[in-house]
Amino acid sequence: TRRLVLFSYAEGTRLSWNNKAHSYLAGQLAAAIHTASDDFESKYPRSSLDVEHLIDEPLEAVLRHLGHRPDDSAYLAGFAAKLHSRAEECANTGLDWGPCHGDFGWNVHIDDNQRLTAFDFDYCGPGWRVYDLSAIQWIGMSLGDESTWDSFLNGYTEIRSLSTADLAAIPLFHIINHLRALGLSVGNVADWGPKVIDDKQVTQELAFFRNQEAE
């Protein structure tokens, strides 16, 4: 049985993160969503985007996938434990907590009037707001263009301030974002198909983790 969900159409087309103006507007939109939802409480149960959901559950999924690579499994388990500890340390500094989109990066359309619409809130839940921001830092790094992140951050902070603690935590949550994305891919192979992830991609992510740890 396959289920289908039909949404209202989000006008426009996918925004271009290579476009500084688009990145700036996206920053303003993310800040507006966070601000508008500060006092929001859903009547529906939602998973919190906490260390269990962002680190522990993805790790469990990836370890099941790495049964044939015991050395990599051992490394990733140890690395995830460090991420878990660091995330809890950051949380104790008073990070901004509230409803997060959960998958903001590629789920924004822009129309001819430069109006943005965010959609695909299926991962939305209460969490640390820096998690939403870290996805954009990831996009900027993937594009090899620091201006993407700078423009987004400028747009965001014009609407909503960021504490020193939140700014300092963004690189950590960028790494956590990678782990969660990897966990989602390997954990959904049965539904999404085997082409969504392969050993080469897993190796690339493990190399990313090792590089980040070394830095």
Phi, psi and chi 1 to 4 in degrees:
 res  aa     phi    psi   chi1   chi2   chi3   chi4
   1 THR       -  125.4  -59.4      -      -      -
   2 ARG  -114.1  132.3  -51.6  -75.4  -76.5 -167.7
   3 ARG  -106.2  145.4  -70.1  177.3  171.0   80.3
   4 LEU  -121.4  136.8  176.2   72.0      -      -
   5 VAL  -116.8  129.9  178.5      -      -      -
   6 LEU  -108.6  125.9 -177.1   65.1      -      -
   7 PHE  -110.8  161.0  -63.3   91.7      -      -
   8 SER   -62.6  144.9  -58.7      -      -      -
   9 TYR   -72.3  132.6  179.2   65.1      -      -
  10 ALA   -85.7  112.5      -      -      -      -
  11 GLU   -58.7  148.6  -65.9  -65.3  -25.9      -
  12 GLY    98.1 -161.8      -      -      -      -
  13 THR  -131.1  168.6   56.7      -      -      -
  14 ARG   -59.3  132.3  179.3  177.0  -73.7 -177.0
  15 LEU   -69.4  158.4   62.1   79.6      -      -
  16 SER  -101.2  117.3  171.2      -      -      -
  17 TRP   -73.0  -11.2  -72.0  105.0      -      -
  18 ASN   -77.7  -13.4  -74.8  -47.7      -      -
  19 ASN   -94.5  116.4 -175.5  -44.3      -      -
  20 LYS   -59.7  -38.4  -67.1 -179.1 -178.1  178.7
  21 ALA   -64.8  -39.4      -      -      -      -
  22 HIS   -64.9  -44.0  -74.4 -164.6      -      -
  23 SER   -61.8  -40.6  -61.3      -      -      -
  24 TYR   -62.6  -46.6  172.1   80.9      -      -
  25 LEU   -64.2  -37.2  -68.7  172.0      -      -
  26 ALA   -64.2  -37.1      -      -      -      -
  27 GLY   -61.9  -41.9      -      -      -      -
  28 GLN   -64.9  -39.2  -69.1 -166.7  -40.6      -
  29 LEU   -65.3  -45.2  176.4   61.8      -      -
  30 ALA   -59.0  -42.9      -      -      -      -
  31 ALA   -64.8  -39.1      -      -      -      -
  32 ALA   -65.5  -39.4      -      -      -      -
  33 ILE   -64.5  -45.6  -69.3  171.9      -      -
  34 HIS   -62.7  -41.9  -71.9  170.0      -      -
  35 THR   -68.0  -44.3  -61.3      -      -      -
  36 ALA   -65.2  -26.4      -      -      -      -
  37 SER   -99.2    7.2   63.5      -      -      -
  38 ASP   -54.6  -39.9  -87.9  -22.3      -      -
  39 ASP  -107.9   17.8   57.6   -4.5      -      -
  40 PHE   -81.2  136.4  173.3   75.8      -      -
  41 GLU  -132.7  120.9  -68.8 -174.0   14.8      -
  42 SER   -80.2  145.6  176.3      -      -      -
  43 LYS   -84.4   -3.3   61.4 -178.0  179.7 -179.6
  44 TYR  -105.7  144.2  -57.4  103.1      -      -
  45 PRO   -69.4  134.5   24.8  -33.5      -      -
  46 ARG  -133.0  144.3  -59.2  -64.8  -59.0  174.4
  47 SER   -71.2  135.2  -64.5      -      -      -
  48 SER   -76.2  140.7  -66.4      -      -      -
  49 LEU   -86.0   68.5  -58.2  180.0      -      -
  50 ASP  -108.2 -172.4   52.7   16.2      -      -
  51 VAL   -63.1  -32.3  -71.1      -      -      -
  52 GLU   -65.1  -44.8 -179.9  179.8   -2.0      -
  53 HIS   -76.8  -34.5 -168.4   73.1      -      -
  54 LEU   -90.3  -24.0  -62.5  178.8      -      -
  55 ILE  -121.7  -57.1  -60.0  175.0      -      -
  56 ASP   -64.9  -47.5  -61.2  -15.0      -      -
  57 GLU   -67.6  -45.4  -68.1  174.6    6.8      -
  58 PRO   -60.7  -39.9  -23.8   33.4      -      -
  59 LEU   -59.1  -46.0  173.0   66.1      -      -
  60 GLU   -58.6  -41.6 -176.4  178.8  -15.2      -
  61 ALA   -65.7  -42.7      -      -      -      -
  62 VAL   -68.5  -39.8  178.2      -      -      -
  63 LEU   -62.9  -35.7  -68.8 -178.4      -      -
  64 ARG   -63.2  -32.9  -73.1 -163.0  -59.1  -92.0
  65 HIS   -78.1  -22.2 -173.1   79.3      -      -
  66 LEU  -102.0   24.6  -74.0  178.1      -      -
  67 GLY   -58.5  -27.4      -      -      -      -
  68 HIS   -88.8    3.1   61.8  -58.7      -      -
  69 ARG  -131.5   72.0  -60.9  168.8   62.5  168.6
  70 PRO   -60.8  -36.3   20.1  -32.6      -      -
  71 ASP   -65.8  -43.1  -69.9  -15.7      -      -
  72 ASP   -67.6  -35.9  -72.8  -28.5      -      -
  73 SER   -61.3  -45.1  -66.2      -      -      -
  74 ALA   -64.4  -42.6      -      -      -      -
  75 TYR   -61.6  -48.8  165.5   74.1      -      -
  76 LEU   -63.9  -38.2 -171.5   59.8      -      -
  77 ALA   -61.5  -42.8      -      -      -      -
  78 GLY   -67.4  -40.2      -      -      -      -
  79 PHE   -65.5  -42.7 -178.8   65.8      -      -
  80 ALA   -63.3  -35.3      -      -      -      -
  81 ALA   -62.1  -38.6      -      -      -      -
  82 LYS   -66.5  -41.7  -65.8  177.1 -177.1  177.6
  83 LEU   -60.5  -42.6  -70.6 -179.0      -      -
  84 HIS   -59.1  -46.4 -163.8  -66.8      -      -
  85 SER   -65.2  -43.9  177.1      -      -      -
  86 ARG   -64.7  -39.9  -71.4  -76.8  -59.6  -81.2
  87 ALA   -63.9  -41.2      -      -      -      -
  88 GLU   -67.1  -36.5  -70.2 -175.0  -28.5      -
  89 GLU   -62.3  -43.9  -70.9  174.2    7.2      -
  90 CYS   -64.1  -41.1  -75.3      -      -      -
  91 ALA   -59.8  -34.5      -      -      -      -
  92 ASN   -71.1  -10.1  -69.7  -27.3      -      -
  93 THR   -85.9   -1.6   64.9      -      -      -
  94 GLY    91.7   42.9      -      -      -      -
  95 LEU   -64.1  149.1  -60.9 -177.1      -      -
  96 ASP   -62.4  125.3 -176.0   18.9      -      -
  97 TRP  -123.2  137.3  175.8  -84.3      -      -
  98 GLY   169.3 -175.0      -      -      -      -
  99 PRO   -56.9  130.2  -27.8   37.1      -      -
 100 CYS  -114.8  149.1  -66.1      -      -      -
 101 HIS   -64.4  -46.2 -177.9  -75.9      -      -
 102 GLY    91.9  -16.3      -      -      -      -
 103 ASP  -159.4   49.9 -165.2   16.9      -      -
 104 PHE   -70.6  -38.0 -175.1   79.1      -      -
 105 GLY   -46.6  -55.0      -      -      -      -
 106 TRP  -106.3   14.7  -62.2  110.1      -      -
 107 ASN  -116.9   50.3  -67.2  -53.2      -      -
 108 VAL  -135.9  130.4 -178.4      -      -      -
 109 HIS  -108.5  152.4  -84.1 -177.2      -      -
 110 ILE  -129.0  134.0 -175.7  167.9      -      -
 111 ASP  -100.6 -176.6   65.7   16.6      -      -
 112 ASP   -66.0  -19.1  -67.4  -22.0      -      -
 113 ASN   -95.2   13.5  -63.6  -44.5      -      -
 114 GLN    63.7   27.4  -57.1  -63.8  -72.1      -
 115 ARG   -94.4  131.3 -176.4  179.4   60.0 -176.0
 116 LEU  -102.3  146.5  -87.0   60.6      -      -
 117 THR  -132.3  124.2  -57.2      -      -      -
 118 ALA   -93.7  142.1      -      -      -      -
 119 PHE  -143.8 -175.7   53.7   91.9      -      -
 120 ASP    61.4   65.3 -158.9   -1.5      -      -
 121 PHE   -93.2   25.0  -77.0   78.4      -      -
 122 ASP   -68.1  -20.1   54.1  -31.3      -      -
 123 TYR   -98.0    6.3  -68.8  132.7      -      -
 124 CYS   -64.0  141.6 -177.7      -      -      -
 125 GLY  -177.9  169.1      -      -      -      -
 126 PRO   -68.3  135.0   24.1  -32.6      -      -
 127 GLY  -171.8 -173.7      -      -      -      -
 128 TRP   -78.0  126.2  -64.9  -68.5      -      -
 129 ARG   -62.1  -25.1 -100.6   60.9 -178.6  -87.5
 130 VAL   -63.0  -19.6  -68.6      -      -      -
 131 TYR   -63.9  -42.7  179.6   73.6      -      -
 132 ASP   -60.7  -41.4  -86.3  -11.8      -      -
 133 LEU   -70.2  -35.1  -53.1 -172.5      -      -
 134 SER   -63.0  -28.6   69.7      -      -      -
 135 ALA   -63.1  -33.0      -      -      -      -
 136 ILE   -77.3  -35.1  -45.7  -53.4      -      -
 137 GLN   -60.8  -39.1 -172.2 -179.6   65.0      -
 138 TRP   -61.1  -45.7 -179.0   -3.5      -      -
 139 ILE   -61.2  -45.2  -69.8  172.2      -      -
 140 GLY   -59.6  -43.2      -      -      -      -
 141 MET   -67.2  -37.1  -69.8  178.9   66.3      -
 142 SER   -64.1  -35.3  -61.9      -      -      -
 143 LEU   -81.7  -10.8  -64.5  173.2      -      -
 144 GLY    67.2   30.7      -      -      -      -
 145 ASP  -134.6  102.5 -173.2   -4.0      -      -
 146 GLU   -65.0  -23.1  -68.5 -175.8    4.8      -
 147 SER   -66.2  -24.9   65.5      -      -      -
 148 THR   -59.9  -50.8  -64.3      -      -      -
 149 TRP   -67.6  -42.7  169.3 -116.9      -      -
 150 ASP   -61.2  -43.2  -67.9  -22.1      -      -
 151 SER   -66.0  -42.8  -62.6      -      -      -
 152 PHE   -60.7  -46.8  175.9   85.9      -      -
 153 LEU   -64.3  -38.8 -161.5   58.1      -      -
 154 ASN   -61.3  -43.8  -73.2  -20.8      -      -
 155 GLY   -64.7  -41.8      -      -      -      -
 156 TYR   -63.2  -48.9 -171.3   94.1      -      -
 157 THR   -73.7  -13.8   52.7      -      -      -
 158 GLU   -71.9  -24.3  -79.5 -162.0    7.6      -
 159 ILE  -101.9  -37.4  -57.6  -64.8      -      -
 160 ARG  -142.5  130.7 -175.1 -179.7 -179.7   86.2
 161 SER   -76.6  153.6   62.0      -      -      -
 162 LEU  -120.0  132.4  -81.9  172.0      -      -
 163 SER   -74.2  163.9   69.5      -      -      -
 164 THR   -59.7  -37.7  -58.7      -      -      -
 165 ALA   -65.3  -41.9      -      -      -      -
 166 ASP   -64.3  -44.7  -78.0  -52.3      -      -
 167 LEU   -61.7  -40.6  -78.2  169.2      -      -
 168 ALA   -68.4  -26.6      -      -      -      -
 169 ALA   -84.6  -14.4      -      -      -      -
 170 ILE   -58.9  -45.9  -70.1  170.0      -      -
 171 PRO   -59.7  -37.5  -26.3   37.0      -      -
 172 LEU   -62.6  -44.3  172.1   64.9      -      -
 173 PHE   -73.3  -21.3  -81.6   83.4      -      -
 174 HIS   -61.9  -44.9  173.1 -165.3      -      -
 175 ILE   -65.3  -43.6  -58.9  170.4      -      -
 176 ILE   -60.3  -36.8  -68.3  171.7      -      -
 177 ASN   -59.9  -40.2 -148.0  -42.4      -      -
 178 HIS   -62.4  -43.5  -87.7 -101.1      -      -
 179 LEU   -64.9  -42.9  178.0   58.7      -      -
 180 ARG   -64.6  -42.4 -172.6 -163.8 -177.6 -151.4
 181 ALA   -62.2  -40.1      -      -      -      -
 182 LEU   -64.0  -42.9 -178.0   59.6      -      -
 183 GLY   -62.9  -39.6      -      -      -      -
 184 LEU   -63.8  -40.7  -74.7  172.0      -      -
 185 SER   -65.3  -51.3  -66.5      -      -      -
 186 VAL   -73.0  -27.7  -59.3      -      -      -
 187 GLY   -77.4  -13.9      -      -      -      -
 188 ASN  -117.0   17.9  -73.9  -78.9      -      -
 189 VAL   -55.9  -38.5  165.8      -      -      -
 190 ALA   -62.0  -32.9      -      -      -      -
 191 ASP   -94.3  -38.8  -67.1  -37.0      -      -
 192 TRP   -90.2  -16.9  -62.7   -8.9      -      -
 193 GLY    99.0  153.5      -      -      -      -
 194 PRO   -68.4  -16.8   24.5  -34.3      -      -
 195 LYS   -74.8  -11.5  -69.7 -175.2  177.8 -179.8
 196 VAL   -69.5  -22.9   73.5      -      -      -
 197 ILE  -154.3  142.6 -169.5   72.5      -      -
 198 ASP  -141.7  177.2   57.0   26.9      -      -
 199 ASP   -61.6  -33.8 -103.1   15.0      -      -
 200 LYS   -63.5  -43.4 -179.2  179.1  178.4 -179.0
 201 GLN   -67.2  -39.4  -68.8  167.7  -70.2      -
 202 VAL   -61.6  -41.9  172.4      -      -      -
 203 THR   -62.5  -39.6  -62.7      -      -      -
 204 GLN   -63.2  -42.3  -70.9  174.2  -17.5      -
 205 GLU   -67.0  -40.0  -73.2  -58.7  -56.6      -
 206 LEU   -63.2  -37.6  -72.2  169.7      -      -
 207 ALA   -64.5  -38.9      -      -      -      -
 208 PHE   -61.3  -45.8  169.4   80.6      -      -
 209 PHE   -61.3  -44.5  -65.4  141.0      -      -
 210 ARG   -63.9  -39.7  -72.1 -174.0  168.2   97.5
 211 ASN   -65.7  -43.6 -179.4   62.1      -      -
 212 GLN   -64.5  -38.4  -68.0  -61.6  -53.4      -
 213 GLU   -64.9  -40.5 -175.0  174.3   22.9      -
 214 ALA   -65.3  -34.9      -      -      -      -
 215 GLU   -76.7      -  -69.2 -176.6    1.2      -
